[in-house]
Amino acid sequence: KFKRKFKQKSKQNIKKKNKKLKNLTKNKQNKKQNKRLKKKQKKQKTKQNIKKKKQKIKKFNTYKKTKKQNKRLKKDKKKTKNKTKD
């Protein structure tokens, strides 16, 4: 009777240990996966930020160009007005 009990206990213990090991490996894998995901997300975010910055710069540059152009147009208009007056 004692032997049987002991065997059962040892089997249970082995099962428990295996379960623990399995969980540990699972946790490790999950951690790795999470790390990978975080890295990927960070990369995407930086890419996005760079894109946004580029767009901002582009927008600003076009704004500056149009401003200059408008100024030039105004000057030209004034010149032509003055010419017609004379």
CNS distance restraints for C-alpha pairs under 8 A (distance, minus, plus):
assign (resid   1 and name CA) (resid   5 and name CA) 6.32 0.50 0.50
assign (resid   2 and name CA) (resid   6 and name CA) 6.09 0.50 0.50
assign (resid   3 and name CA) (resid   7 and name CA) 6.09 0.50 0.50
assign (resid   4 and name CA) (resid   8 and name CA) 6.22 0.50 0.50
assign (resid   5 and name CA) (resid   9 and name CA) 6.14 0.50 0.50
assign (resid   6 and name CA) (resid  10 and name CA) 6.06 0.50 0.50
assign (resid   7 and name CA) (resid  11 and name CA) 6.06 0.50 0.50
assign (resid   8 and name CA) (resid  12 and name CA) 6.12 0.50 0.50
assign (resid   9 and name CA) (resid  13 and name CA) 6.07 0.50 0.50
assign (resid  10 and name CA) (resid  14 and name CA) 6.09 0.50 0.50
assign (resid  11 and name CA) (resid  15 and name CA) 6.15 0.50 0.50
assign (resid  12 and name CA) (resid  16 and name CA) 6.12 0.50 0.50
assign (resid  13 and name CA) (resid  17 and name CA) 6.10 0.50 0.50
assign (resid  14 and name CA) (resid  18 and name CA) 6.10 0.50 0.50
assign (resid  15 and name CA) (resid  19 and name CA) 6.10 0.50 0.50
assign (resid  16 and name CA) (resid  20 and name CA) 6.15 0.50 0.50
assign (resid  17 and name CA) (resid  21 and name CA) 6.10 0.50 0.50
assign (resid  18 and name CA) (resid  22 and name CA) 6.02 0.50 0.50
assign (resid  19 and name CA) (resid  23 and name CA) 6.13 0.50 0.50
assign (resid  20 and name CA) (resid  24 and name CA) 6.07 0.50 0.50
assign (resid  21 and name CA) (resid  25 and name CA) 6.19 0.50 0.50
assign (resid  22 and name CA) (resid  26 and name CA) 6.07 0.50 0.50
assign (resid  23 and name CA) (resid  27 and name CA) 5.99 0.50 0.50
assign (resid  24 and name CA) (resid  28 and name CA) 6.14 0.50 0.50
assign (resid  25 and name CA) (resid  29 and name CA) 6.12 0.50 0.50
assign (resid  26 and name CA) (resid  30 and name CA) 6.06 0.50 0.50
assign (resid  27 and name CA) (resid  31 and name CA) 6.03 0.50 0.50
assign (resid  28 and name CA) (resid  32 and name CA) 6.21 0.50 0.50
assign (resid  29 and name CA) (resid  33 and name CA) 6.08 0.50 0.50
assign (resid  30 and name CA) (resid  34 and name CA) 6.01 0.50 0.50
assign (resid  31 and name CA) (resid  35 and name CA) 6.07 0.50 0.50
assign (resid  32 and name CA) (resid  36 and name CA) 6.15 0.50 0.50
assign (resid  33 and name CA) (resid  37 and name CA) 6.09 0.50 0.50
assign (resid  34 and name CA) (resid  38 and name CA) 6.03 0.50 0.50
assign (resid  35 and name CA) (resid  39 and name CA) 6.17 0.50 0.50
assign (resid  36 and name CA) (resid  40 and name CA) 6.19 0.50 0.50
assign (resid  37 and name CA) (resid  41 and name CA) 6.09 0.50 0.50
assign (resid  38 and name CA) (resid  42 and name CA) 6.04 0.50 0.50
assign (resid  39 and name CA) (resid  43 and name CA) 6.17 0.50 0.50
assign (resid  40 and name CA) (resid  44 and name CA) 6.21 0.50 0.50
assign (resid  41 and name CA) (resid  45 and name CA) 6.07 0.50 0.50
assign (resid  42 and name CA) (resid  46 and name CA) 6.18 0.50 0.50
assign (resid  43 and name CA) (resid  47 and name CA) 6.15 0.50 0.50
assign (resid  44 and name CA) (resid  48 and name CA) 6.08 0.50 0.50
assign (resid  45 and name CA) (resid  49 and name CA) 6.10 0.50 0.50
assign (resid  46 and name CA) (resid  50 and name CA) 6.12 0.50 0.50
assign (resid  47 and name CA) (resid  51 and name CA) 6.21 0.50 0.50
assign (resid  48 and name CA) (resid  52 and name CA) 6.16 0.50 0.50
assign (resid  49 and name CA) (resid  53 and name CA) 6.13 0.50 0.50
assign (resid  50 and name CA) (resid  54 and name CA) 6.16 0.50 0.50
assign (resid  51 and name CA) (resid  55 and name CA) 6.21 0.50 0.50
assign (resid  52 and name CA) (resid  56 and name CA) 6.16 0.50 0.50
assign (resid  53 and name CA) (resid  57 and name CA) 6.19 0.50 0.50
assign (resid  54 and name CA) (resid  58 and name CA) 6.11 0.50 0.50
assign (resid  55 and name CA) (resid  59 and name CA) 6.03 0.50 0.50
assign (resid  56 and name CA) (resid  60 and name CA) 6.10 0.50 0.50
assign (resid  57 and name CA) (resid  61 and name CA) 6.05 0.50 0.50
assign (resid  58 and name CA) (resid  62 and name CA) 6.20 0.50 0.50
assign (resid  59 and name CA) (resid  63 and name CA) 6.13 0.50 0.50
assign (resid  60 and name CA) (resid  64 and name CA) 6.17 0.50 0.50
assign (resid  61 and name CA) (resid  65 and name CA) 6.17 0.50 0.50
assign (resid  62 and name CA) (resid  66 and name CA) 6.12 0.50 0.50
assign (resid  63 and name CA) (resid  67 and name CA) 6.11 0.50 0.50
assign (resid  64 and name CA) (resid  68 and name CA) 6.20 0.50 0.50
assign (resid  65 and name CA) (resid  69 and name CA) 6.06 0.50 0.50
assign (resid  66 and name CA) (resid  70 and name CA) 5.97 0.50 0.50
assign (resid  67 and name CA) (resid  71 and name CA) 6.20 0.50 0.50
assign (resid  68 and name CA) (resid  72 and name CA) 6.20 0.50 0.50
assign (resid  69 and name CA) (resid  73 and name CA) 6.11 0.50 0.50
assign (resid  70 and name CA) (resid  74 and name CA) 6.10 0.50 0.50
assign (resid  71 and name CA) (resid  75 and name CA) 6.27 0.50 0.50
assign (resid  72 and name CA) (resid  76 and name CA) 6.16 0.50 0.50
assign (resid  73 and name CA) (resid  77 and name CA) 6.06 0.50 0.50
assign (resid  74 and name CA) (resid  78 and name CA) 6.20 0.50 0.50
assign (resid  75 and name CA) (resid  79 and name CA) 6.17 0.50 0.50
assign (resid  76 and name CA) (resid  80 and name CA) 6.15 0.50 0.50
assign (resid  77 and name CA) (resid  81 and name CA) 6.05 0.50 0.50
assign (resid  78 and name CA) (resid  82 and name CA) 6.11 0.50 0.50
assign (resid  79 and name CA) (resid  83 and name CA) 6.14 0.50 0.50
assign (resid  80 and name CA) (resid  84 and name CA) 6.15 0.50 0.50
assign (resid  81 and name CA) (resid  85 and name CA) 6.25 0.50 0.50
assign (resid  82 and name CA) (resid  86 and name CA) 6.43 0.50 0.50
